[in-house]
């Protein structure tokens, strides 16, 4: 139990994590300001909306907390088996030597701050880009959707919904991170050596810090903060992420981006926010399973994925047979 | 507390505190010297049973041989070869100490090998097994004789056609094949057995030390540390070998550095080199030697009990493990040097500059790397797959500017080169070698670590484990 708490509790004090207390506080301030200044609600009704029982202690919210705690334990068990960023970095660093037959230093040409900024920016962009594509595949590939459904089965959103993740997804996210971090660190270190550093605030990348400080927790919250249209083409507003969680037909498979919406704009999945009524969150037309139960959260995705896999498998010999008989 | 009890309690507390303070301030640092005579059969006048003169004479023979190996003029030189062999395999009297010699204020007591110990050589104590890391499937003594022959005809010991730097190859391999091998595979191994050189008998008839006392002393001597090593910082012990710190070297204050007890040699020097970055190899090894010797002395000339022997084996294990780390740390450091040298060479070649100096530095570092790796083969402990990988990564020679590398020795005894390995690929080998050495020996100093800053950079990025959704 101590180990368990010891694993997730530090996330509240780690500025590299989204639920760092400072980011939760900044999100609260932004939410209050938004409700007061834009939605013109009273302080009392703003607080009532933010701290609504439904948001924090509904079955959906309780399921979020359960998943967060159970996943912490599961990740402890599987983490030694997951591809490590150091493995990726070594492999890439070695391969770069073969590619360039040695190591051409270009460090002396550029100033240190420029190298640090380039590295920090490149890492942020590649990470966000990789997140966009993995997220998109989680929606578009049926077997992957079986697992990502767990996240979308949340019927109310609060900042802890970010942890409502099936372990299979968590493994995919970890591999994605290892690849992004390993490749970026190795490539920059290869060319710039010791001059490469991460530009940080409180130990977090300046971009991660800015994204989180400016209300990343509102992506999963009852407060739909919108940006003006031009900005929503570049940065993903909380309201745009609410659209992503919406059950409305026109909102399906929209807004896969995390910090940037520019990827959605580029690849045709962007939906801008509108000042409309409260959206309905959850899964549309999939009410046959109780997705707030442990079985629904952990086992049903495997059953569905296995069903899809078997169906796919049974099609292969059929197609071969058809080809032969033609 | 009752008043009557307060006074004696206070007195005891003051006494304990005073003795602790005095103990800390005035405690004499432990030294590897002046262990009393415990051998019962000895009736002479000697009071000190400590004796490892033969080992220190061999250190001096090794240092001198290394110096001679760099004296060639590029043509076959039978006189030089004969002189080198006299230091390697001869036992003749009258051999002068070529290194270490006095330098400025740093006065050295002895000038002749015989002043330390007579009739000693290096060949008799060389590891006799096959050396897989060197071409030709030769035994340890055969490798040295081959290298001595080649060194005598190379210009300043360096052969630009193969990249071999013989003074470095001879020296670094000799520290392993003679000193390390003798200590860890002989004295701290089979000679610690119950019936081998027992403690209730003199080492040899008439000697003033027991079997186990002398066995332990000989192992200590091969490490190459000054007797007062525990009182020295890593920097000071290192400085002594560089003949820089007369004041700290001259422990007995007689105005001269005694090569028997006051000099830093061989692996003790490399332990100190690592320790400058924060490791504690020198003090761990010398401390274990002193504790072990005290245990034997405390047995007072009786055979060691099973319990005493088990404890002694524990000290031996500490020494062996840390000694191997010292060698591996040195190999790790020079793998990093070779990596950097290859980078420099690339820059020079691309700008059509003169690469001869940089190439010679590369050959020197490679010679050190190779010598230390070959040394690791001589411990009597098979390194298994790690050993095979180390040899394959480094190969028989440094990758030359044209991509060639020593591949073997022909029937006339000439080194052959061939192959076409890129320098970039060889740099990757150096990175892999560092990783392999670091993992196999659990290294801590890790000097010249090529990827340490990349590892540090990855650390700053935080954990890549993520159970958080988008």
HADDOCK unambig.tbl for C-alpha pairs under 7 A between the chains (distance, minus, plus):
assign (segid A and resid 85 and name CA) (segid B and resid 464 and name CA) 6.83 0.50 0.50
assign (segid A and resid 94 and name CA) (segid B and resid 428 and name CA) 5.50 0.50 0.50
assign (segid A and resid 97 and name CA) (segid B and resid 424 and name CA) 5.12 0.50 0.50
assign (segid A and resid 97 and name CA) (segid B and resid 425 and name CA) 6.61 0.50 0.50
assign (segid A and resid 97 and name CA) (segid B and resid 428 and name CA) 6.66 0.50 0.50
assign (segid A and resid 98 and name CA) (segid B and resid 424 and name CA) 5.58 0.50 0.50
assign (segid A and resid 98 and name CA) (segid B and resid 425 and name CA) 5.69 0.50 0.50
assign (segid A and resid 101 and name CA) (segid B and resid 422 and name CA) 6.62 0.50 0.50
assign (segid A and resid 101 and name CA) (segid B and resid 423 and name CA) 6.51 0.50 0.50
assign (segid A and resid 101 and name CA) (segid B and resid 424 and name CA) 4.11 0.50 0.50
assign (segid A and resid 101 and name CA) (segid B and resid 425 and name CA) 6.85 0.50 0.50
assign (segid A and resid 102 and name CA) (segid B and resid 343 and name CA) 6.87 0.50 0.50
assign (segid A and resid 102 and name CA) (segid B and resid 423 and name CA) 6.30 0.50 0.50
assign (segid A and resid 102 and name CA) (segid B and resid 424 and name CA) 3.71 0.50 0.50
assign (segid A and resid 102 and name CA) (segid B and resid 427 and name CA) 6.88 0.50 0.50
assign (segid A and resid 103 and name CA) (segid B and resid 343 and name CA) 6.54 0.50 0.50
assign (segid A and resid 162 and name CA) (segid B and resid 468 and name CA) 5.39 0.50 0.50
assign (segid A and resid 162 and name CA) (segid B and resid 469 and name CA) 5.03 0.50 0.50
assign (segid A and resid 162 and name CA) (segid B and resid 470 and name CA) 6.77 0.50 0.50
assign (segid A and resid 163 and name CA) (segid B and resid 467 and name CA) 6.27 0.50 0.50
assign (segid A and resid 163 and name CA) (segid B and resid 468 and name CA) 4.83 0.50 0.50
assign (segid A and resid 163 and name CA) (segid B and resid 469 and name CA) 6.11 0.50 0.50
assign (segid A and resid 165 and name CA) (segid B and resid 467 and name CA) 6.43 0.50 0.50
assign (segid A and resid 165 and name CA) (segid B and resid 468 and name CA) 6.66 0.50 0.50
assign (segid A and resid 165 and name CA) (segid B and resid 469 and name CA) 6.04 0.50 0.50
assign (segid A and resid 170 and name CA) (segid B and resid 466 and name CA) 5.85 0.50 0.50
assign (segid A and resid 170 and name CA) (segid B and resid 467 and name CA) 4.32 0.50 0.50
assign (segid A and resid 170 and name CA) (segid B and resid 468 and name CA) 6.98 0.50 0.50
assign (segid A and resid 173 and name CA) (segid B and resid 466 and name CA) 5.77 0.50 0.50
assign (segid A and resid 173 and name CA) (segid B and resid 467 and name CA) 6.96 0.50 0.50
assign (segid A and resid 174 and name CA) (segid B and resid 464 and name CA) 5.58 0.50 0.50
assign (segid A and resid 174 and name CA) (segid B and resid 465 and name CA) 4.60 0.50 0.50
assign (segid A and resid 174 and name CA) (segid B and resid 466 and name CA) 5.01 0.50 0.50
assign (segid A and resid 177 and name CA) (segid B and resid 464 and name CA) 5.11 0.50 0.50
assign (segid A and resid 178 and name CA) (segid B and resid 464 and name CA) 5.39 0.50 0.50
assign (segid A and resid 185 and name CA) (segid B and resid 454 and name CA) 6.79 0.50 0.50
assign (segid A and resid 185 and name CA) (segid B and resid 457 and name CA) 6.90 0.50 0.50
assign (segid A and resid 185 and name CA) (segid B and resid 458 and name CA) 6.60 0.50 0.50
assign (segid A and resid 186 and name CA) (segid B and resid 454 and name CA) 6.97 0.50 0.50
assign (segid A and resid 189 and name CA) (segid B and resid 454 and name CA) 6.25 0.50 0.50
assign (segid A and resid 194 and name CA) (segid B and resid 453 and name CA) 6.27 0.50 0.50
assign (segid A and resid 197 and name CA) (segid B and resid 457 and name CA) 6.61 0.50 0.50
assign (segid A and resid 258 and name CA) (segid B and resid 470 and name CA) 6.17 0.50 0.50
